[in-house]
Amino acid sequence: MDSAIPDKVYFRIGEVSRILGVEPYVVRYWESEFKTIKPVRTGADQRRYRKKDVEELLLVKKLLYEEGFTIAGARKRLGELKKNGSGGNDLDRLIDIKKGLQELRKMID
């Protein structure tokens, strides 16, 4: 799954839609249906998706398009996967730590 995702911290919605192979409005719709996908908003109110968001969107696409789940079924399946430990919490923690350190660095400089 990671091989299709470039090694970047943030992605614009156009990049995410190209990675997923769907239109940007589909990405926005999935964002509204799956509350765990939370892009960061810039000052200009643009969405910036983190790598974990893109990974989760790829999983959503797989559940919907390849495995034939409905939106509600995919939402339930994602919850089950997270409960069973497939949530990627370590990566989330590391990203949050990195972000906090970068903010501290800005304050010091």
N, C-alpha and C positions, 0 to 999 in steps of 0.2 A: 504494500500500500504506500509506503514512504517513498518508493522509487519515483513515483509520478509527481511528488511534491518537491519543488525547488527548496534549497536550504536557505530560507529566509525567515525572519521573525514575523513580519506582517505582510499581508497580501491584500490588494484591492479587489473589489467585487468582480471586475473584469477578468483578473488573473484567476480568481477562484472559479468563475464560470467556465473559463477555458480548461482548467485542470479537470473539472467535473464533466465537461462536455454538455453543459446545459446552459440555458439563457439566464441572464442575471435576475430576471423576475422570479425564476424558479428558486434560485438561491435565497432571495428575500422571502419567498413564501415558506421555504423550509425553515428559515430562521424564525419566522413567526410561529410555526407549528412545533418546533423542537427547541424548548426554552434553554437547553444546555448550550446551544450555539449562541454565543454572545460576542459579537464583534465589538472592538473598541471604536468609539466615535472620536474623530478629530475635531479641531476647532471649527472646521468648515462643515461639520456634520457628515463626513464621509466615513464609510465603514472600513475598518481595518481588521481583517480576519487573522487570527493567530494560527500557527501550524496545527494545534489541537482542534481548532474549529474546522479546518480543511479536512483533517483526518476523520472527524465525526461526520462531516458532510459526505465524504466518500463512503462511509459506512451506511449512511441514510440512503444514498443512491443505490448501493448494493442491495439493501433490504427491500427497497421499493421496486427497482427495475429488474434485478436478477432473481430475488427470492419471492417476489410477488406479494409482499406485505402491503396492507393498506397503511395510511398515515397513522391511524390509531394503533395498528398492530406493530408498526415499526417503532413507534414511541414506547410501547410496552416492552418490546424486545430490547431496545436500547437500555431501558431501566433494568432489565434482567441482567444484561451484560455488565453494567456498572456495578450491580449488586454482587456479582460473582467475581469481581476483581479485575475486569477488563477495562477499567475506566481511565488508566493512564494518570493516576494521581501524582506520581513522582515527577512526571514531566510538568504538570501544572505547578507543582511546588517550586521546581527549579526556575520556571519562567517567572513566577511571582518574585522569587528571591533576586533574580537578575534585574528585574524591573525596579525593585526597591533599591538595590545597590546603585543602579544608574541614576535614580533620583537623588540618592545621597551624594553621589559624585558631583552632580550638577549643583547641589547646595554648597558643597565645599569649594568648587572652582569659582 
